[in-house]
Amino acid sequence: MARKAGKKVDAFRAKNWYQVLAPAEFNRANIGETLADEPGKMTGRIIEVTLGDVTGDWTKQNTKMIFRIDELGGNTAYTSYLGHELTRDYMRSLVKRRTSKIDANIVVTTKDGYKVRVKPIVLTVKRARTSQIESIRKIMIDVVNKRSAELSFTEFINEVVIGKVASEIYKSTKNIYPLRRVEIGKSELVFRPSVAATPAATTPTTAAPAPEPTAPEQGEEPAPNKE
């Protein structure tokens, strides 16, 4: 006797749409929607969009933003900032023959204790001498360290992404040798303080660890219990 076929469930129809919001550093802008059959499967999902998607400025399509879904509230997914990176095509277009590309890899600490890896890039009009390259690199590192120490994480990331830090580097180094372009090629969150406010929560909670830390870091120690 033939077995009665069970009713099939359409996997796509069983899923729900969730609105994805950018991190607080970018004013919780709506950056799109994503599907999931269970809310729990959303947490930890990596979202990649362009800066143009976040700001509505379509001239910013050469900057890739990397966010992570950390929390859900109803049908809304809240993200946190992991980093940004200039697209490979754009980076290739900047590099020219018989010029100098001066870069650095710096881990800085913001005023509120976040650690961020920053990779600034300076491109010269023609090939610079070794002494000029070393001078430009030193000033470049000093500018990034100074700005990070003066600003909170939110303020610093905004200045990195929109180009204010690159502009400061350009102003500080243009008299050493003629420059063609200054960019922050990449940033990456390395360490988040142990206690931070999550996007939709009303009380502080332990923040999710940043990916790929360069070295074990320790947050603030908890206050001793009072007997």
N, C-alpha and C positions, 0 to 999 in steps of 0.2 A: 504494500500500500504506500502510495506516495506521501511524503511528509509535506504538511502545509507550510508554504513559504511565509516567513515572518515579514512584518512590515519594515522596509528599509528606511533608515533615517538619513536625510540629506545632511552631510557633515558641514557644508557651507552654511545652510540655513540654521544650524544649531549654534553658530557662532554669533557673537555680538560685536557691534562697532563701539570703539572707545575713542573719544577725542583726546589727542595728545597735545599737551601744553609744553612750551619751552621752559627752561629753568627760570627762577626768580631773577637771575642776572639779566635776563632778556624779557622782563615784564610779562611773563606767562603768556607770550604770544601763541596763538593757535597755529600749530605746524602740521596739522593733518589728522588722519584717523588710522586706526589699525584694528585688525580682527583678532578675536580670541574666543575659544569655547569656554574657558574657565578664567576668572579674574586672576587667580594665583599664578597662572602661566605668564602673565604680563610682567611681573616684577623681575628686574634684571635684564629685560630686553633692551638691546642697543638700537638707538635711533640715529640715523645719519641724514642730515638735511643740509642745504646750503645756507649761507648767511642771508642770501636773498629771500629764501623761504621764511626766515625768522623776522626780517626787517621789512619785507615788502619792496626792497630796493633790488631790482633785477640786474643791476650792474655788479652785484656782489656774488655772482654765481661761481666765482673761482675760489671761494672759501668754504670748505666743508666743516660743518659743525657735528660734533659727536656727543650725544646725550644718552642717558640711561634712565629707564623707567624705574622709579624707586617706590612709588606709592600710588594707590588708586583711591578715588573718591567718587562713588557712583559710577557713571560712565565716563569719567575723566581720568586720564593717566598723567601723573606729574613726573617730570624728569629732572635730573640733575646734570650739571656740566662735567664732562670728562675731558674734553679738549677740542682743539680745532687744527686744521691742516689745509694748506694751500694745495690745490689740485696739481697733479703731476704735469698736465699739459701746460698749465700756467707757469709752473716753475721752469719747465724746459724752455718756454718762450723768453724767459728773463736772461738765461745764460747765453753769452755771446763769446766768440773767439777773441783772443788777445785782450781779455779783460780779467779782472780779479774778482773772485767770489770769496767774500770774507764771512765766515759763519762762526757761531758759538753754540754751546750746549750748556745751559745754566739752570740750576735748581735754586729758586728763590723762595723766600718766606714772606707772606703778606703780613700786614699789620695785625690781622686777627688769627694768625697761626697756620694758615694753609700753605702747603708747599706745592709749587708749580714748576714744571720743567718748561723752559722757554728756549726756542731756537731762532734767534734773529739772524738775518742775512743782509749783508751789504754788497752791492754790485757797483763796481767802478766803471768809469768811462773807458779807460785804458788800463793796461797792466801796471799795477802799483809796485813799488819797491817793498822789500821785506820789512824794513823799519816802519814804513807807512802802514802796512797791513797790521803789524803788531800794535801800533798806536791806535788804529781804528778799532781793533778788536778789544783792547783794554777799555776804551771809552764806551764802547757798545755794552760791555758787561757792567760797567759802573752805572750806566743810565738805567739798565733793567733792574739792577739791585736796588738802586735809589728809589725808583718808582714803586717797586713792590713793597718796600719798607714803609712808604708813606701812605699806601692805599689799602683798603680792605680788599678781600678776595673779589667781591662783586665789582668794585671800582676798577681794580687792576685788570680783571678779565675783559671788561668793557673797553678799556684803553688798549689792551693787546689786540683785540679782535677788530675794532674799528680803525686802528692805525695810529693812535696818538703816541704810543710808545715808539713805533717806527719813525714817526715824525720827529720825536725828541732825539733819537739817535742820529737822524739826518742832520738836524741843526747843530748837533754837537761835534760832528765829524767831517762836515763838508769842506772845512778849511784845510784839512790835512791833505786831501786829494779829491779831485772832482768825482762826484758820485752820480750814478745813473738811476739807482733804485735802492730803497731800503724796505724790507718786509720782515714780519714775524712769520717765519715759515711754518711753525708748529708750536702748539702749547699742549700741555698734558697735566692733569691733576695728579700729583704724586702722593700727597698726604692730606687727609681731612682731619681736623681736630676731633677728638673722641666724643665730644658733646657738641651737637649742632642741631638747629631747628630743621625738621623735615618740612617739605612744602605745604602739606595740608594739615599738619598736626598743630595743636594749640599748645603743647608742652614739648620741651626739648627731649630728643631721643638720641640714641646712639646712631651716628651716621654710618652708612655703608662704606667699607674701605675702598680707597681708590685702587684702580688696577695697576699692576706691575710696579710696585714701589721699588725704588732703587736701593733702599736700605731699610731695615726695621726701624720704625719710628714709634715714639710713645707719646700719648696724649697727656692731658693733665691728670694728676693723681686725684682720686676722690677725697673729699674732706673727711677727716676722722670722725667716727661716731662719738656722740656725746653721751656719757653715761648719766 
